[in-house]
Amino acid sequence: MTQFAAMSREELAACKAQLEKDYAAFKAKNLSLNMARGKPSTEQLNLSTPLLSILSDPAECIAEDGTDCRNYGVVDGLPEAKRLMAAMLDDDPDNVVVGGNSSLTMMHDALAWCIDYGTGGCEPWLTLDTVKWLCPCPGYDRHFRITETFGMELIPVPQTEDGPDMDVVERLAANDASVKGIWCVPKYANPTGCTYSDETVRRLASMPCAASDFRIFWDNAYSIHHLFDEASQQDHLLDIGVACKEAGNPQRYFKFASTSKVTLPGAGIAAFAASPANVAEFKKHLGVTTVGPDKLNQLRHVRFLKDAEGLAAHMRKHAAILRPKFALVEQKLSDGLRDVGGCAWSNPRGGYFVSFDAPNGCATRIVELARQAGVVMTGAGATWPYGRDPHDSNIRIAPTLPPLEELGEALDVFVCCVKLAYAEKLLG
Amino acid sequence: MTQFAAMSREELAACKAQLEKDYAAFKAKNLSLNMARGKPSTEQLNLSTPLLSILSDPAECIAEDGTDCRNYGVVDGLPEAKRLMAAMLDDDPDNVVVGGNSSLTMMHDALAWCIDYGTGGCEPWLTLDTVKWLCPCPGYDRHFRITETFGMELIPVPQTEDGPDMDVVERLAANDASVKGIWCVPKYANPTGCTYSDETVRRLASMPCAASDFRIFWDNAYSIHHLFDEASQQDHLLDIGVACKEAGNPQRYFKFASTSKVTLPGAGIAAFAASPANVAEFKKHLGVTTVGPDKLNQLRHVRFLKDAEGLAAHMRKHAAILRPKFALVEQKLSDGLRDVGGCAWSNPRGGYFVSFDAPNGCATRIVELARQAGVVMTGAGATWPYGRDPHDSNIRIAPTLPPLEELGEALDVFVCCVKLAYAEKLLG
């Protein structure tokens, strides 16, 4: 098949006419499919059924240090929960704070505290005229929305296969003291699936920053979310904490993780890790806002997942469910679009997303076409700050929620929409 | 017995010598007792044991609208959880947001949003040079600490038997636009146990405020926490929402409640209620900070407590455990201090505390004496803003946690410490 861009107008018009027929046929099916959000499927949720009733007797509610987890207190989390989450965060349990069900809330709060009270002895960011924040793009819309809501100026940074373009990051961080930090999803990134190279991590840790309180918000949401069981097929991430310490910038990073996509997204546990000084700061602020997290849910997780090996074993069960879905995305996109040209997409080894780059100017139209045919996608532009993709190109595909058969159908619709939008664009 | 203040120096010195012997005897026992924090006892926690395993199967995790509570979403809480918490909050479910395990966090966040973004279309409070906050005293230390941490100027307002001294509140609110709000624990208040009179509620709702965005933070933490089962022995509180609406100030109040002292303090659910406009504002901000609360825990509470009648029946079981403890406090204080003079204390019909007013200048010494004899009390001054009781008089007694026998022993020590400190003071 000739690539669309190489076709004559007549060829392309004929092709478009056929696509319109195909599209009309999809529409006639009155589909209701969803590839919008990175939600685990029911099958995945069922893996954690034992978690529900793992504590059923008061005697089971006592933590290893004798704390009755039903009562008030323990603002920074149970010792055994710190150990469990330290395994996810690749850190020392002493440097970990375990919280409630949302790592996003911990990120929001950590940022709010920098703004209201300052961090590392520096002035509160609310006293500054401008605070700028680096946003590797495409990235995670909820990250961007937090910093946008706080009134920061969001600066897009190109995302490469090795993480953010470090030449750009280094230049911005070195020369502008109002650049206070960066969002990072360093492993199996949302949405590109890339994992930061060791060099990227080391450059982030060691780069000169005009702001001495520059902070890396290291949302390691997919740290153990491999699609393959063999170590050789898994990505490896250098620990930002170690890299920062080695570089003489031990206060530079805040790490976050949660079990949202390990156990149950509505009822997981979240954690924060940082240097001892930053943890002390975090705990001081946290102690004002709460008497303590839900320790019973922390204990449930410890009893269910146990340790690093327990986590890995559990994640292999997720991988077995997710592998065919990601394989199907790759197959459908490859079969449907290889010969069309103009498109690119990721084929990640972990995480929750496939990042799709449509021909420039087509993303909004594709998502709209899909919507009208009953397939909900993440909004075009969502992967960029302020929801504005300058190329109108990137679309995030979330293949985890639908059953395999529905996913295949949704992808067929999607491929048809991509081709139709591209043909429309070329024909002007 | 002659009251201490009426004794001759000789009589008092002899009395003090005996008290010192009694105190030394208590010390020799090497006690380790705690009347510091308002925690439910183990016996109370056990009332909620069915809650632990009430959801054990995936099919039980589905909310009435079909939502799988194990997955992401539903930022403002389940419909059935709103109904349950509306019963506690004396409000319409539509005006309720159900959150995580901490109403304190919801109060903190609501305040933070007023500061960062403003409320009711008014300017953000962070743009103001000074924000003042009214603090009925004695009051709740964690409330005061939130507003103190935000850098507000805390203004103590005398607490009467009918709630805050409304002459003072009205004068401050009417004449100073930097007075932005007030902390209220309107029923079985922490620590005095008073319940606001209908007149107090109506005056709060209707008083002229120089600040159009004046907000009443209505922490109805003990709304259903009666000590007695008969309606005639229970306090009744006028609803602040109705009163504000009637007064033409429908935006003035934010209500809060939680099940922390209904089910399990570490693993309860919290809720917020306000006008539709304020709820819309709250939800908008909340949607930035989280993907949603722990809906499984909400569902557990609905299945366990069911409705208003279920709540009331459950609270009667708490009351049966707590009644003898509060009776013992009243008896021990009355027997031990009636004839000493100079002291006053509350005898509440609900809630978690007895408020004790020692002779001026004695509270710090009493708490220190008790501590040295192995009885931990809430720190003197804790019931005042900045931890500074100008009279050094108020002590909060929390009788709920210790078993009855330990409580009796702790009160014996306390009474001895009160008398000794008072005698020391009078002897100069």
Interface residues (C-beta under 8 A of the other chain):
Chain A: R37 K39 P40 T42 L45 N46 S48 T49 L52 S53 L55 S56 D57 P58 C61 D68 C69 R70 N71 Y72 G73 V74 G100 N101 S102 L104 T105 H108 D109 A112 D116 L126 R142 R145 I146 T149 F150 S260 L264 P265 G266 A267 V288 T289 T290 V291 G292 P293 D294 K295 L296 N297
Chain B: R37 K39 P40 T42 L45 N46 S48 T49 L52 S53 L55 S56 D57 P58 C61 D68 C69 R70 N71 Y72 G73 V74 G100 N101 S102 L104 T105 H108 D109 A112 D116 L126 R142 R145 I146 T149 F150 S260 L264 P265 G266 A267 H285 V288 T289 T290 V291 G292 P293 D294 K295 L296 N297
